[in-house]
Amino acid sequence: MTIWLALALLLPAGPAHAAGDGTFKVVVVPAGQQVTLQSVAADTLGDPNRAGEIFELTRGEQQPDGAVLTSPGDPLRPGWILRLPDDAAGPGVRVARESSTFSLPLPAALAIVAALLIAAITAAVVARHRVRRFAVATVHRLGEPARRRRRLEQRRAIGRNFAAQPAPAPVTVPSAHAVTAGRADTTVWVSGQETLDAPWQRVDSTRWQRPVGIPAGQDLKTAFLVRVGAGPDDAPLLVDFSRLDGVLSLTGDPQVARELAANLLAEVGRTEPGLPVMVLPHDGGTPPLPVPVSLTVMPPLAAPPAPPTAPAGPVRGVAARRPVRGLVVLAGPPTPEQAAALLTWCGSAGAGWTGLVCGEAGPGTHWRWQVTADGTLEIPVLPVTLTVPALPALPALPALPALPA
């Protein structure tokens, strides 16, 4: 920190301008003359021996050219401003006013400027991100109802399309797990050990594709194709229900899981009319799933028929195909008694039926499909992501009761 001498000199010093009120007396070193502190003391104080007083008053003060007087023997440069004692007088004496100004070294000043600039830029970036997040959140909030309406209409269009079309034609390969027929090709999922003949081409370890269209006369019927949903290109994906040994558990959003189960029942009614269906009551009060009139409803918990005779040889895996003898459906998670009944009807050693449960089904569950509130279905085993059809006639679930405090 350095105190600068004011460069704005006032009136010549005189009796009316004695030092005080922040003013002091100075002299400016003239150009073209050999000036020393002794000569300045002689001219302004009448005594060259008082040069030391001028030195003490001026020492360390930064001069206009940036230099500093550090020793009584330093040469005086033209333009330097020397402080004088209060009793100084003479033609060159002036009265000046002192202004306290803080001076920093250049590196420190640049560091401060850089820090302030970085702080300003950081504040601007943070503010911009906050404004952007706020704007995105606001747009999302305002647009969410419209997005939900568009999504629901898309799902209803898929449901209407499924209802208007006949049952899936016998497409494909004897051992297919699932089939989708798009605009440009047909895709099938088979076990990793199988290979298909041309024009089928392998996509990965379980998936094969061929150009759209299956030649007539080929006996490649899949046992029990059911449309589950539509893929990204709106092509329906069909799953072979004869491979769903055990129980299919539909988890995630309860309402969408219920809509998916109702659609699967409608598809089964188109594919296998007359198939027996047993509807188990749900203790939670959830309305039972609607069963199409084309299916045969059986009394709940009736004694199952005799299980099929186990084939000789090694035990088959859970993905082995077997005829679907009937469906056991439940609109919510089963009670322990119902879970035991599901094992009796649908387990690997059971009567050969397939369970369809909205919610976690517990023991005996070989397949779990998860749905979201916007109607998206994940089938991990394939893996694929589908859009679940919405059935306009299906009533919504009742509101859940409030939990006690």
Secondary structure, 3 states (H helix, E strand, C coil): CCCCCCCCEEEECCHHHCCECCEEEEEECCCCCCCCHHHHHHHHHCCHHHHHHHHHHHCCCECCCCCECCCCCCCCCCCCEEEECCCCCCCCEEEEECCCCCCCCHHHHHHHHHHHHHHHHHHHHHHHHHHHHHHHHHHHHHHHHHHHHHHHHHHHHHHHHHHHCCCCCCCCCCCCCEEEECCCEEEEECCCCCCCCCCCEECCCCEEEEECCCCCCCCCCCCCEEEEEECCCCCEEEEEHHHCCEEEEEEECHHHHHHHHHHHHHHHHHHCCCCEEEEECCCCCCCCCCCCCCCEEECCCCCCCCCCCCCCCCCCCCCCCCCCCCEEEECCCCCHHHHHHHHHHHCCCCCCCEEEEECCCCCCEEEEEEECCCCEEEECCCCEEEECCCCCCCCCCCCCCCCCC
